Amino acid sequence: MDALDQEARGRGTPRDGGVLLRADGHGLVTIRLRALVTACALGLPVALAGQDVGLPLGTAAPAVTLDDLDGKSVNLGQYVGKQPVLLEFWATWCPLCKALEPSLKAAHAKYGTRVQFVAVGVGVNETPASIKRHLAAAPLPFLVLYDANGAAVRAYQAPTTSYIVVLDRAGTVVYTGAGAEQDVAAVLKKVLGE
């Protein structure tokens, strides 16, 4: 047994390895049940329900202004309403983000012309310079923005890094999830009506 009893604390949940953990005390069973009920009430396919972490399904996309990696302001609203949008709350040091990266890259290769992908770099132990250094060594094929003051984290109620929000063409939240085991391609296929 280790000094902090890490082995016995239930490794393997979607939030292990992430930050920005939920402070509301809801357990995973409650979250999944709420996801199922919400999906049924909204008439959404259950596959789009994800884990119902963070922003409730059916919510309109919040208005948020972030920075690009050169410090220029970028309004996320400019991407909403034209095509579906996938947001990933991401950090260079996040092991779940690294594990999720291959499926995101594959989904981007398949759907990147029809879905706007945006990585939102969280401002926890991260700077635009550190993100640029990371991307020079391990590029992402989609837009990376920086959430310096946590505005997007708060607006989208991001509970952890590796948190994904998918917005439909109208800018409505149709999927939220966290962790490395998200089937991003299946979600996007349903959002696009394929």
Secondary structure, DSSP 4 states (H G I P E B T S, - for coil): --TT--TTS-TTSTTTT-SS---S---HHHHHHHHHHHHHHHT--GGGGTT--SSPTTPBPPP-EEE-TTS-EEEGGGGTTTS-EEEEEE-TT-HHHHHHHHHHHHHHHHHTTTSEEEEEEESSS--HHHHHHHHHHS--SSEEEEETTSHHHHHTT--STTEEEEE-TTSBEEEEE-STT--HHHHHHHHTT-
